[in-house]
Amino acid sequence: MRSEGEAHEMPTDRDQTVADTFVSLADTLVADFDVLDFLGLLTERAVDLLNVDAAAVILSDQRGGWRPTAGSSEQADLVEVFAAQTRQGPCLDCVRSGKAVSTADLSAETERWPQFAPAAVSAGFRAACAVPMRLRDDVIGALTLLSTDPVAIDDASVALGQSLADIATIGILQHRAILHDEIVSEQLQAALHHRTVVEQAKGVLAEAGGLDMHQAYLALRGYAHAHRRRLSEIARDVATTSLDPHALLTGTADVTRS
């Protein structure tokens, strides 16, 4: 029991945000699990919590390659940086070593990463850190954190970022293996296929509504949440024209099913 003179430690706003983030991620795991929506939430919350300006996830394609799967923004220049990290950079070094890889100044890393570093600097980023998505020795991807300041991402943020990556890894590796008896590679292949469909749907919505890619993604995800359906399902319906993009954008969409 506290003495009368002992000060009460009140939770900070950051503490509350951390708690809310893990509750949200846990709720998503327990609910009808949608990998893309889950990883999208992960990257957005990473930016909110970790004093960084952007975050992204890459996953193994189970064929020796790596694919961008989710990002905190769908802006074109950022998407290009996320794509570049599958060829070289801290993220690729991270998945190969299974350990966190960071740099405090990307402009000084052009020899180390001659493609990635200039692309990231051109997009306005100066510091980067990648943490592995791993369960024991099984590395399935990485979470990359980017900052516009040429200062090392602090240890507390890296540690919390690793915790977020860990919960994401557990969700991906365990959910369908337990509930649907599917192997991990099938789960990852499905996520990568769904991402391709989401890209197609974004393009359809962007053209229909005169939106940029990030606005199109937010409209797509907002509709999926409002109608309690998977993001990948709504994207498929938009891409195959069974859902009218104009109607989706005005909130009156109806799906025509055969």
C-alpha positions, 0 to 999 in steps of 0.5 A: 500500500502506498504511503500518504506522502508517496507520489502516484505515477500517472500514465503518460499520453505515450503510455496510453497510446502504447496500450491502445495500440496493443489492444487494437492489434490484439483485437485485429488478431482475434477478429476475422484476420486480414493480413493487409489490414493488420499490417497497415494498422501496424505501420500507422501505429509505428509512426504514431508511437516511435518518433519516426516519419514513415514505416513499412513491412516487407514479407518473404515471397517464399521463393528467396525474394522479398516484397513490400506488403504494407506502408504507413502511407500510399504516397507515390514517392514513399511507395518507391522507397519501400519497393527499393528496400526489397533490393538493398538497404537496412531492411534487406540486411536485416532479414538476411542477418535476423538482427536490427540494422540502422543508420543515422545518416542515409546520405553517408550510405551511398557506397553501402546502399547505392540504390536505396540510400539516394532514393530514400534521401530524395524522398526526404529521409535521412535516418533508417532502422529495420527490425526483423519479423521473426519467431526464433530462427524463422525470419519472415520479413522486417519492419522498417522505420524512416526519419526525416532527421539525420539522427539515430532512431533512439533505442527505446523506439527501436525496442518498441518497434521490435515488440510491434514486429514480434506481435505481427510475426506471431499473428501471421505465423500462428493465425491460419496455422491454428484456425485453418490448418494452412502452412505459412507459405500459403498465408504469405503468398495469399497476402502478397497476391491480395496486395497486388489486387489492392494496388489495382483497386487503388488505381481504379479508385484514383482514376474514378475520383481524381484521388492520389494513391493514399487517398484511394487506399484510405477510401478503400479501407474505410469502406471495408471497415464500415461494411465489416468486410475484408480489405482484400475482398473489397479490393477484388470487387473494385478491381473486377468491377463488381463494385462501382468505384463511384458508388463506393466513393459516395458511400452508396456502393452495392456489390452485384454478385452472380 
